[in-house]
């Protein structure tokens, strides 16, 4: 088996994954462009980026669920390599890798009791209904659904949004997966319920000795749960490293922009919240340059002429009170200066709008 980014044995690896769709003219536009990453045993990996950065496409394609997409690359699961197609991933989807979708209402069948939907995960694999039912009761109880055995007969509409998300998490855990992929599981939840779901995921990962891939557009959610973070922009990894390292010393202007866009909890309330100027490029519109340069206040001539490679940059991150060297990579021509905080912004482009 290969190693993950934190040095542990990788239970899930994605190698050179490309996901594309044909446009009206028949041209293939890439929404995920040559992404390689890995997740170690019991590791919590975060994937963060704006809407349209390719996060969900990456998750679905890695499980062979990207309908209508042209997918290249491969997926490694517990040392075995698979082609990311619907058929080849069938044997491990739901069993070795569990998936929590961002909309629990659409993830559940509205006309089927939740107990039957949970039981089908195991009965489809040959387990008896009695065994599947007991597993469903146990998991519903563990994720905090009161009167678990009684609620097996309930329909999704009889649950709140937070409870439906807990049901979906229980469904993803039915076959005891080694890796859980959670795609924006807290997006539609209020902050109090979001906190409970995040705490639940961390607890379940520890108890089940399971790896977690948390996908979110909210960098605060990632900061709370992930040990290592991948930053996606325009279908590419633009930065990867320990979460503490990225938060303290971002090595890419896009990561710095995401951090600066967080609202301050103290001080006066601004008339407008900070944001990164502009919008992400359309797929295929920028291919031979830095894809972030139209929105970057640090952009120089080389950024418009040459696409930067994802290259290591040294950074020391604090972990558990100790100073530990962690792998940290960035797709920026000026990554070292960015990490050091010595890169000077140009006045003609405002990276963050703060009236």
Buried (B, 14 or more C-beta within 10 A) or exposed (E): BEEBBBEBBBBBBBBEBBBBBEEEEEEBBBBBBBBEBBBBBBBBBBBBBBEBBBBBBBBBBBBBBBEEBBBBBBBBBBEEEBEBBEEBBEEBBBBBBBBBBBBBBEBBEEEEBBBBBBBBBBBEEEBEEEEBBBBBBBBBBBBBBEEBEEBBEBBBEEBEBBBBBBBBBBBBBBBBBBBBBBBBBBBBBEEEBBBBBBEBBBEBBEEBEBBBBBBBBBBBBBBBBBBBBBBBBBBBBBBBBBBBBBBBBBBBBBBBBBBBBEEEEEEEEEEEEBEBBBEBBEBBEBEEBBBBBBBBBBBEEEBEEEBBEBEEBEBBBEBEEEEEEBBBBBBBBBBBBBBEEEBEBEEEBBBBBEE
